[in-house]
């Protein structure tokens, strides 16, 4: 399942408030364009909790 483009337009990184990078994100992750934090997507729902973020 791929993320809807509209979802990327309305969500922001909870750590730095930058938008997510749609080209770097996949079906199971959302990657921040500002701080490069990666957040999991579980069953199509992004889990944007700061403690669930991983850094590249």
CHARMM-style PDB file with segment names, atoms N, HN, CA, C and O in Angstrom:
ATOM      1  N   UNK     1       0.856  -1.180   0.000  1.00  0.00      PROA
ATOM      2  CA  UNK     1       0.000   0.000   0.000  1.00  0.00      PROA
ATOM      3  C   UNK     1       0.900   1.240   0.000  1.00  0.00      PROA
ATOM      4  O   UNK     1       1.862   1.312   0.764  1.00  0.00      PROA
ATOM      5  N   UNK     2       0.589   2.199  -0.846  1.00  0.00      PROA
ATOM      6  HN  UNK     2      -0.192   2.141  -1.467  1.00  0.00      PROA
ATOM      7  CA  UNK     2       1.348   3.442  -0.876  1.00  0.00      PROA
ATOM      8  C   UNK     2       0.561   4.534  -0.159  1.00  0.00      PROA
ATOM      9  O   UNK     2      -0.666   4.488  -0.067  1.00  0.00      PROA
ATOM     10  N   UNK     3       1.293   5.501   0.338  1.00  0.00      PROA
ATOM     11  HN  UNK     3       2.289   5.538   0.264  1.00  0.00      PROA
ATOM     12  CA  UNK     3       0.669   6.607   1.051  1.00  0.00      PROA
ATOM     13  C   UNK     3       0.055   7.573   0.051  1.00  0.00      PROA
ATOM     14  O   UNK     3       0.602   7.785  -1.032  1.00  0.00      PROA
ATOM     15  N   UNK     4      -1.055   8.145   0.402  1.00  0.00      PROA
ATOM     16  HN  UNK     4      -1.499   7.972   1.281  1.00  0.00      PROA
ATOM     17  CA  UNK     4      -1.723   9.120  -0.443  1.00  0.00      PROA
ATOM     18  C   UNK     4      -0.924  10.424  -0.473  1.00  0.00      PROA
ATOM     19  O   UNK     4      -0.430  10.858   0.568  1.00  0.00      PROA
ATOM     20  N   UNK     5      -0.788  11.055  -1.637  1.00  0.00      PROA
ATOM     21  HN  UNK     5      -1.189  10.702  -2.482  1.00  0.00      PROA
ATOM     22  CA  UNK     5      -0.062  12.331  -1.718  1.00  0.00      PROA
ATOM     23  C   UNK     5      -0.659  13.415  -0.818  1.00  0.00      PROA
ATOM     24  O   UNK     5       0.070  14.266  -0.309  1.00  0.00      PROA
ATOM     25  N   UNK     6      -1.957  13.389  -0.623  1.00  0.00      PROA
ATOM     26  HN  UNK     6      -2.550  12.698  -1.037  1.00  0.00      PROA
ATOM     27  CA  UNK     6      -2.613  14.373   0.227  1.00  0.00      PROA
ATOM     28  C   UNK     6      -2.146  14.246   1.679  1.00  0.00      PROA
ATOM     29  O   UNK     6      -2.107  15.233   2.414  1.00  0.00      PROA
ATOM     30  N   UNK     7      -1.795  13.025   2.085  1.00  0.00      PROA
ATOM     31  HN  UNK     7      -1.827  12.223   1.488  1.00  0.00      PROA
ATOM     32  CA  UNK     7      -1.327  12.803   3.443  1.00  0.00      PROA
ATOM     33  C   UNK     7       0.004  13.506   3.679  1.00  0.00      PROA
ATOM     34  O   UNK     7       0.219  14.092   4.740  1.00  0.00      PROA
ATOM     35  N   UNK     8       0.897  13.449   2.696  1.00  0.00      PROA
ATOM     36  HN  UNK     8       0.723  12.972   1.835  1.00  0.00      PROA
ATOM     37  CA  UNK     8       2.183  14.126   2.823  1.00  0.00      PROA
ATOM     38  C   UNK     8       2.008  15.639   2.887  1.00  0.00      PROA
ATOM     39  O   UNK     8       2.817  16.328   3.509  1.00  0.00      PROA
ATOM     40  N   UNK     9       0.976  16.158   2.260  1.00  0.00      PROA
ATOM     41  HN  UNK     9       0.319  15.599   1.754  1.00  0.00      PROA
ATOM     42  CA  UNK     9       0.755  17.606   2.231  1.00  0.00      PROA
ATOM     43  C   UNK     9       0.289  18.157   3.585  1.00  0.00      PROA
ATOM     44  O   UNK     9       0.538  19.323   3.894  1.00  0.00      PROA
ATOM     45  N   UNK    10      -0.379  17.333   4.389  1.00  0.00      PROA
ATOM     46  HN  UNK    10      -0.581  16.386   4.138  1.00  0.00      PROA
ATOM     47  CA  UNK    10      -0.933  17.852   5.642  1.00  0.00      PROA
ATOM     48  C   UNK    10      -0.144  17.457   6.884  1.00  0.00      PROA
ATOM     49  O   UNK    10      -0.343  18.047   7.946  1.00  0.00      PROA
ATOM     50  N   UNK    11       0.757  16.461   6.775  1.00  0.00      PROA
ATOM     51  HN  UNK    11       0.918  15.982   5.912  1.00  0.00      PROA
ATOM     52  CA  UNK    11       1.511  16.016   7.948  1.00  0.00      PROA
ATOM     53  C   UNK    11       2.882  16.672   8.016  1.00  0.00      PROA
ATOM     54  O   UNK    11       3.485  16.991   6.992  1.00  0.00      PROA
ATOM     55  N   UNK    12       3.362  16.867   9.234  1.00  0.00      PROA
ATOM     56  HN  UNK    12       2.873  16.608  10.067  1.00  0.00      PROA
ATOM     57  CA  UNK    12       4.694  17.428   9.468  1.00  0.00      PROA
ATOM     58  C   UNK    12       5.398  16.590  10.527  1.00  0.00      PROA
ATOM     59  O   UNK    12       4.753  15.940  11.350  1.00  0.00      PROA
ATOM     60  N   UNK    13       6.704  16.610  10.498  1.00  0.00      PROA
ATOM     61  HN  UNK    13       7.228  17.138   9.830  1.00  0.00      PROA
ATOM     62  CA  UNK    13       7.517  15.870  11.461  1.00  0.00      PROA
ATOM     63  C   UNK    13       7.252  16.406  12.870  1.00  0.00      PROA
ATOM     64  O   UNK    13       7.297  17.618  13.081  1.00  0.00      PROA
ATOM     65  N   UNK    14       6.980  15.531  13.830  1.00  0.00      PROA
ATOM     66  HN  UNK    14       6.944  14.547  13.658  1.00  0.00      PROA
ATOM     67  CA  UNK    14       6.751  16.009  15.198  1.00  0.00      PROA
ATOM     68  C   UNK    14       8.022  16.484  15.898  1.00  0.00      PROA
ATOM     69  O   UNK    14       7.947  17.125  16.947  1.00  0.00      PROA
ATOM     70  N   UNK    15       9.189  16.176  15.328  1.00  0.00      PROA
ATOM     71  HN  UNK    15       9.250  15.656  14.476  1.00  0.00      PROA
ATOM     72  CA  UNK    15      10.445  16.588  15.953  1.00  0.00      PROA
ATOM     73  C   UNK    15      10.887  17.973  15.511  1.00  0.00      PROA
ATOM     74  O   UNK    15      11.294  18.786  16.342  1.00  0.00      PROA
ATOM     75  N   UNK    16      10.813  18.257  14.198  1.00  0.00      PROA
ATOM     76  HN  UNK    16      10.483  17.597  13.523  1.00  0.00      PROA
ATOM     77  CA  UNK    16      11.319  19.547  13.705  1.00  0.00      PROA
ATOM     78  C   UNK    16      10.284  20.341  12.911  1.00  0.00      PROA
ATOM     79  O   UNK    16      10.565  21.461  12.484  1.00  0.00      PROA
ATOM     80  N   UNK    17       9.104  19.784  12.710  1.00  0.00      PROA
ATOM     81  HN  UNK    17       8.876  18.875  13.058  1.00  0.00      PROA
ATOM     82  CA  UNK    17       7.987  20.436  11.996  1.00  0.00      PROA
ATOM     83  C   UNK    17       8.213  20.606  10.489  1.00  0.00      PROA
ATOM     84  O   UNK    17       7.476  21.346   9.836  1.00  0.00      PROA
ATOM     85  N   UNK    18       9.209  19.939   9.939  1.00  0.00      PROA
ATOM     86  HN  UNK    18       9.807  19.338  10.469  1.00  0.00      PROA
ATOM     87  CA  UNK    18       9.448  19.977   8.492  1.00  0.00      PROA
ATOM     88  C   UNK    18       8.495  18.993   7.806  1.00  0.00      PROA
ATOM     89  O   UNK    18       8.006  18.064   8.449  1.00  0.00      PROA
ATOM     90  N   UNK    19       8.225  19.185   6.517  1.00  0.00      PROA
ATOM     91  HN  UNK    19       8.622  19.940   5.996  1.00  0.00      PROA
ATOM     92  CA  UNK    19       7.367  18.237   5.791  1.00  0.00      PROA
ATOM     93  C   UNK    19       8.094  16.918   5.559  1.00  0.00      PROA
ATOM     94  O   UNK    19       9.320  16.846   5.649  1.00  0.00      PROA
ATOM     95  N   UNK    20       7.332  15.889   5.263  1.00  0.00      PROA
ATOM     96  HN  UNK    20       6.337  15.947   5.190  1.00  0.00      PROA
ATOM     97  CA  UNK    20       7.911  14.586   4.965  1.00  0.00      PROA
ATOM     98  C   UNK    20       8.329  14.533   3.503  1.00  0.00      PROA
ATOM     99  O   UNK    20       7.701  15.150   2.642  1.00  0.00      PROA
ATOM    100  N   UNK    21       9.390  13.791   3.234  1.00  0.00      PROA
ATOM    101  HN  UNK    21       9.900  13.290   3.933  1.00  0.00      PROA
ATOM    102  CA  UNK    21       9.940  13.633   1.888  1.00  0.00      PROA
ATOM    103  C   UNK    21       9.250  12.449   1.226  1.00  0.00      PROA
ATOM    104  O   UNK    21       9.519  11.297   1.566  1.00  0.00      PROA
ATOM    105  N   UNK    22       8.374  12.731   0.294  1.00  0.00      PROA
ATOM    106  HN  UNK    22       8.156  13.667   0.018  1.00  0.00      PROA
ATOM    107  CA  UNK    22       7.599  11.672  -0.345  1.00  0.00      PROA
ATOM    108  C   UNK    22       8.481  10.737  -1.167  1.00  0.00      PROA
ATOM    109  O   UNK    22       8.201   9.540  -1.242  1.00  0.00      PROA
ATOM    110  N   UNK    23       9.542  11.260  -1.786  1.00  0.00      PROA
ATOM    111  HN  UNK    23       9.770  12.232  -1.726  1.00  0.00      PROA
ATOM    112  CA  UNK    23      10.388  10.406  -2.612  1.00  0.00      PROA
ATOM    113  C   UNK    23      11.251   9.474  -1.767  1.00  0.00      PROA
ATOM    114  O   UNK    23      11.617   8.399  -2.241  1.00  0.00      PROA
ATOM    115  N   UNK    24      11.589   9.845  -0.538  1.00  0.00      PROA
ATOM    116  HN  UNK    24      11.292  10.719  -0.153  1.00  0.00      PROA
ATOM    117  CA  UNK    24      12.399   8.994   0.336  1.00  0.00      PROA
ATOM    118  C   UNK    24      11.544   8.065   1.187  1.00  0.00      PROA
ATOM    119  O   UNK    24      12.048   7.080   1.726  1.00  0.00      PROA
ATOM    120  N   UNK    25      10.272   8.363   1.312  1.00  0.00      PROA
ATOM    121  HN  UNK    25       9.862   9.164   0.875  1.00  0.00      PROA
ATOM    122  CA  UNK    25       9.377   7.553   2.124  1.00  0.00      PROA
ATOM    123  C   UNK    25       8.876   6.367   1.317  1.00  0.00      PROA
ATOM    124  O   UNK    25       8.812   6.412   0.088  1.00  0.00      PROA
ATOM    125  N   UNK    26       8.523   5.309   2.028  1.00  0.00      PROA
ATOM    126  HN  UNK    26       8.574   5.273   3.026  1.00  0.00      PROA
ATOM    127  CA  UNK    26       8.004   4.116   1.380  1.00  0.00      PROA
ATOM    128  C   UNK    26       6.661   3.730   1.956  1.00  0.00      PROA
ATOM    129  O   UNK    26       6.015   4.519   2.644  1.00  0.00      PROA
ATOM    130  N   UNK    27       6.249   2.513   1.670  1.00  0.00      PROA
ATOM    131  HN  UNK    27       6.774   1.872   1.111  1.00  0.00      PROA
ATOM    132  CA  UNK    27       4.961   2.034   2.156  1.00  0.00      PROA
ATOM    133  C   UNK    27       4.989   1.766   3.655  1.00  0.00      PROA
ATOM    134  O   UNK    27       3.944   1.777   4.305  1.00  0.00      PROA
ATOM    135  N   UNK    28       6.186   1.524   4.218  1.00  0.00      PROA
ATOM    136  HN  UNK    28       7.036   1.515   3.690  1.00  0.00      PROA
ATOM    137  CA  UNK    28       6.263   1.198   5.631  1.00  0.00      PROA
ATOM    138  C   UNK    28       7.008   2.236   6.466  1.00  0.00      PROA
ATOM    139  O   UNK    28       7.213   2.031   7.663  1.00  0.00      PROA
ATOM    140  N   UNK    29       7.419   3.356   5.847  1.00  0.00      PROA
ATOM    141  HN  UNK    29       7.252   3.522   4.875  1.00  0.00      PROA
ATOM    142  CA  UNK    29       8.092   4.429   6.586  1.00  0.00      PROA
ATOM    143  C   UNK    29       7.747   5.789   6.000  1.00  0.00      PROA
ATOM    144  O   UNK    29       7.399   5.907   4.825  1.00  0.00      PROA
ATOM    145  N   UNK    30       7.849   6.811   6.839  1.00  0.00      PROA
ATOM    146  HN  UNK    30       8.131   6.715   7.794  1.00  0.00      PROA
ATOM    147  CA  UNK    30       7.763   8.200   6.397  1.00  0.00      PROA
ATOM    148  C   UNK    30       9.042   8.878   6.861  1.00  0.00      PROA
ATOM    149  O   UNK    30       9.384   8.814   8.042  1.00  0.00      PROA
ATOM    150  N   UNK    31       9.760   9.534   5.933  1.00  0.00      PROA
ATOM    151  HN  UNK    31       9.482   9.586   4.974  1.00  0.00      PROA
ATOM    152  CA  UNK    31      11.049  10.132   6.228  1.00  0.00      PROA
ATOM    153  C   UNK    31      10.931  11.652   6.190  1.00  0.00      PROA
ATOM    154  O   UNK    31      10.399  12.218   5.235  1.00  0.00      PROA
ATOM    155  N   UNK    32      11.429  12.305   7.235  1.00  0.00      PROA
ATOM    156  HN  UNK    32      11.861  11.846   8.011  1.00  0.00      PROA
ATOM    157  CA  UNK    32      11.380  13.756   7.340  1.00  0.00      PROA
ATOM    158  C   UNK    32      12.404  14.387   6.399  1.00  0.00      PROA
ATOM    159  O   UNK    32      13.534  13.909   6.293  1.00  0.00      PROA
ATOM    160  N   UNK    33      12.011  15.452   5.725  1.00  0.00      PROA
ATOM    161  HN  UNK    33      11.094  15.841   5.811  1.00  0.00      PROA
ATOM    162  CA  UNK    33      12.931  16.151   4.821  1.00  0.00      PROA
ATOM    163  C   UNK    33      13.885  17.066   5.579  1.00  0.00      PROA
ATOM    164  O   UNK    33      14.908  17.476   5.030  1.00  0.00      PROA
ATOM    165  N   UNK    34      13.572  17.390   6.822  1.00  0.00      PROA
ATOM    166  HN  UNK    34      12.741  17.056   7.268  1.00  0.00      PROA
ATOM    167  CA  UNK    34      14.409  18.294   7.602  1.00  0.00      PROA
ATOM    168  C   UNK    34      15.460  17.580   8.426  1.00  0.00      PROA
ATOM    169  O   UNK    34      16.655  17.817   8.248  1.00  0.00      PROA
ATOM    170  N   UNK    35      15.032  16.707   9.328  1.00  0.00      PROA
ATOM    171  HN  UNK    35      14.062  16.514   9.472  1.00  0.00      PROA
ATOM    172  CA  UNK    35      15.965  16.059  10.258  1.00  0.00      PROA
ATOM    173  C   UNK    35      16.274  14.616   9.880  1.00  0.00      PROA
ATOM    174  O   UNK    35      17.068  13.963  10.557  1.00  0.00      PROA
ATOM    175  N   UNK    36      15.672  14.111   8.829  1.00  0.00      PROA
ATOM    176  HN  UNK    36      15.026  14.641   8.279  1.00  0.00      PROA
ATOM    177  CA  UNK    36      15.886  12.753   8.312  1.00  0.00      PROA
ATOM    178  C   UNK    36      15.419  11.660   9.264  1.00  0.00      PROA
ATOM    179  O   UNK    36      15.843  10.512   9.139  1.00  0.00      PROA
ATOM    180  N   UNK    37      14.556  11.998  10.209  1.00  0.00      PROA
ATOM    181  HN  UNK    37      14.211  12.931  10.311  1.00  0.00      PROA
ATOM    182  CA  UNK    37      13.985  10.975  11.084  1.00  0.00      PROA
ATOM    183  C   UNK    37      13.023  10.123  10.272  1.00  0.00      PROA
ATOM    184  O   UNK    37      12.354  10.618   9.365  1.00  0.00      PROA
ATOM    185  N   UNK    38      12.957   8.847  10.602  1.00  0.00      PROA
ATOM    186  HN  UNK    38      13.500   8.444  11.340  1.00  0.00      PROA
ATOM    187  CA  UNK    38      12.086   7.918   9.909  1.00  0.00      PROA
ATOM    188  C   UNK    38      11.037   7.404  10.888  1.00  0.00      PROA
ATOM    189  O   UNK    38      11.368   6.977  11.994  1.00  0.00      PROA
ATOM    190  N   UNK    39       9.780   7.448  10.479  1.00  0.00      PROA
ATOM    191  HN  UNK    39       9.511   7.795   9.580  1.00  0.00      PROA
ATOM    192  CA  UNK    39       8.675   7.014  11.323  1.00  0.00      PROA
ATOM    193  C   UNK    39       7.987   5.819  10.673  1.00  0.00      PROA
ATOM    194  O   UNK    39       7.815   5.800   9.454  1.00  0.00      PROA
ATOM    195  N   UNK    40       7.590   4.818  11.466  1.00  0.00      PROA
ATOM    196  HN  UNK    40       7.730   4.833  12.456  1.00  0.00      PROA
ATOM    197  CA  UNK    40       6.943   3.636  10.890  1.00  0.00      PROA
ATOM    198  C   UNK    40       5.508   3.928  10.445  1.00  0.00      PROA
ATOM    199  O   UNK    40       4.832   4.806  10.981  1.00  0.00      PROA
ATOM    200  N   UNK    41       5.074   3.165   9.452  1.00  0.00      PROA
ATOM    201  HN  UNK    41       5.623   2.452   9.016  1.00  0.00      PROA
ATOM    202  CA  UNK    41       3.683   3.181   9.010  1.00  0.00      PROA
ATOM    203  C   UNK    41       3.150   1.781   9.264  1.00  0.00      PROA
ATOM    204  O   UNK    41       3.626   0.813   8.671  1.00  0.00      PROA
ATOM    205  N   UNK    42       2.157   1.670  10.152  1.00  0.00      PROA
ATOM    206  HN  UNK    42       1.770   2.456  10.634  1.00  0.00      PROA
ATOM    207  CA  UNK    42       1.599   0.385  10.541  1.00  0.00      PROA
ATOM    208  C   UNK    42       0.174   0.275  10.003  1.00  0.00      PROA
ATOM    209  O   UNK    42      -0.698   1.064  10.369  1.00  0.00      PROA
ATOM    210  N   UNK    43      -0.054  -0.703   9.137  1.00  0.00      PROA
ATOM    211  HN  UNK    43       0.654  -1.344   8.840  1.00  0.00      PROA
ATOM    212  CA  UNK    43      -1.357  -0.931   8.527  1.00  0.00      PROA
ATOM    213  C   UNK    43      -1.895   0.337   7.877  1.00  0.00      PROA
ATOM    214  O   UNK    43      -3.086   0.635   7.972  1.00  0.00      PROA
ATOM    215  N   UNK    44      -1.013   1.081   7.218  1.00  0.00      PROA
ATOM    216  HN  UNK    44      -0.046   0.840   7.141  1.00  0.00      PROA
ATOM    217  CA  UNK    44      -1.412   2.286   6.498  1.00  0.00      PROA
ATOM    218  C   UNK    44      -1.529   3.533   7.345  1.00  0.00      PROA
ATOM    219  O   UNK    44      -1.882   4.594   6.830  1.00  0.00      PROA
ATOM    220  N   UNK    45      -1.239   3.432   8.646  1.00  0.00      PROA
ATOM    221  HN  UNK    45      -0.953   2.570   9.064  1.00  0.00      PROA
ATOM    222  CA  UNK    45      -1.364   4.569   9.551  1.00  0.00      PROA
ATOM    223  C   UNK    45       0.019   4.980  10.038  1.00  0.00      PROA
ATOM    224  O   UNK    45       0.710   4.173  10.659  1.00  0.00      PROA
ATOM    225  N   UNK    46       0.447   6.228   9.769  1.00  0.00      PROA
ATOM    226  HN  UNK    46      -0.115   6.884   9.264  1.00  0.00      PROA
ATOM    227  CA  UNK    46       1.757   6.675  10.254  1.00  0.00      PROA
ATOM    228  C   UNK    46       1.771   6.830  11.767  1.00  0.00      PROA
ATOM    229  O   UNK    46       0.862   7.421  12.350  1.00  0.00      PROA
ATOM    230  N   UNK    47       2.802   6.301  12.393  1.00  0.00      PROA
ATOM    231  HN  UNK    47       3.541   5.821  11.919  1.00  0.00      PROA
ATOM    232  CA  UNK    47       2.970   6.399  13.845  1.00  0.00      PROA
ATOM    233  C   UNK    47       3.978   7.515  14.089  1.00  0.00      PROA
ATOM    234  O   UNK    47       5.187   7.288  14.044  1.00  0.00      PROA
ATOM    235  N   UNK    48       3.477   8.721  14.346  1.00  0.00      PROA
ATOM    236  HN  UNK    48       2.495   8.905  14.382  1.00  0.00      PROA
ATOM    237  CA  UNK    48       4.318   9.911  14.456  1.00  0.00      PROA
ATOM    238  C   UNK    48       4.638  10.261  15.902  1.00  0.00      PROA
ATOM    239  O   UNK    48       4.571  11.424  16.299  1.00  0.00      PROA
ATOM    240  N   UNK    49       4.981   9.261  16.672  1.00  0.00      PROA
ATOM    241  HN  UNK    49       5.036   8.316  16.350  1.00  0.00      PROA
ATOM    242  CA  UNK    49       5.393   9.475  18.051  1.00  0.00      PROA
ATOM    243  C   UNK    49       6.898   9.675  18.080  1.00  0.00      PROA
ATOM    244  O   UNK    49       7.631   8.879  17.492  1.00  0.00      PROA
ATOM    245  N   UNK    50       7.384  10.727  18.754  1.00  0.00      PROA
ATOM    246  HN  UNK    50       6.790  11.373  19.232  1.00  0.00      PROA
ATOM    247  CA  UNK    50       8.823  10.992  18.773  1.00  0.00      PROA
ATOM    248  C   UNK    50       9.672   9.813  19.244  1.00  0.00      PROA
ATOM    249  O   UNK    50      10.783   9.627  18.748  1.00  0.00      PROA
ATOM    250  N   UNK    51       9.177   9.017  20.185  1.00  0.00      PROA
ATOM    251  HN  UNK    51       8.274   9.168  20.588  1.00  0.00      PROA
ATOM    252  CA  UNK    51       9.963   7.894  20.679  1.00  0.00      PROA
ATOM    253  C   UNK    51      10.000   6.709  19.716  1.00  0.00      PROA
ATOM    254  O   UNK    51      10.766   5.770  19.935  1.00  0.00      PROA
ATOM    255  N   UNK    52       9.201   6.731  18.668  1.00  0.00      PROA
ATOM    256  HN  UNK    52       8.578   7.494  18.490  1.00  0.00      PROA
ATOM    257  CA  UNK    52       9.215   5.675  17.642  1.00  0.00      PROA
ATOM    258  C   UNK    52      10.081   6.054  16.446  1.00  0.00      PROA
ATOM    259  O   UNK    52      10.238   5.251  15.526  1.00  0.00      PROA
ATOM    260  N   UNK    53      10.644   7.255  16.439  1.00  0.00      PROA
ATOM    261  HN  UNK    53      10.517   7.907  17.186  1.00  0.00      PROA
ATOM    262  CA  UNK    53      11.475   7.717  15.320  1.00  0.00      PROA
ATOM    263  C   UNK    53      12.841   7.049  15.357  1.00  0.00      PROA
ATOM    264  O   UNK    53      13.391   6.771  16.422  1.00  0.00      PROA
ATOM    265  N   UNK    54      13.368   6.802  14.175  1.00  0.00      PROA
ATOM    266  HN  UNK    54      12.921   7.028  13.310  1.00  0.00      PROA
ATOM    267  CA  UNK    54      14.745   6.324  14.042  1.00  0.00      PROA
ATOM    268  C   UNK    54      15.491   7.323  13.163  1.00  0.00      PROA
ATOM    269  O   UNK    54      14.918   7.925  12.255  1.00  0.00      PROA
ATOM    270  N   UNK    55      16.771   7.484  13.449  1.00  0.00      PROA
ATOM    271  HN  UNK    55      17.236   6.995  14.186  1.00  0.00      PROA
ATOM    272  CA  UNK    55      17.593   8.431  12.676  1.00  0.00      PROA
ATOM    273  C   UNK    55      18.493   7.650  11.748  1.00  0.00      PROA
ATOM    274  O   UNK    55      19.003   6.587  12.101  1.00  0.00      PROA
ATOM    275  N   UNK    56      18.683   8.191  10.547  1.00  0.00      PROA
ATOM    276  HN  UNK    56      18.269   9.054  10.260  1.00  0.00      PROA
ATOM    277  CA  UNK    56      19.544   7.534   9.555  1.00  0.00      PROA
ATOM    278  C   UNK    56      21.001   7.704   9.871  1.00  0.00      PROA
ATOM    279  OT1 UNK    56      21.854   7.211   9.133  1.00  0.00      PROA
TER     280      UNK     56
END
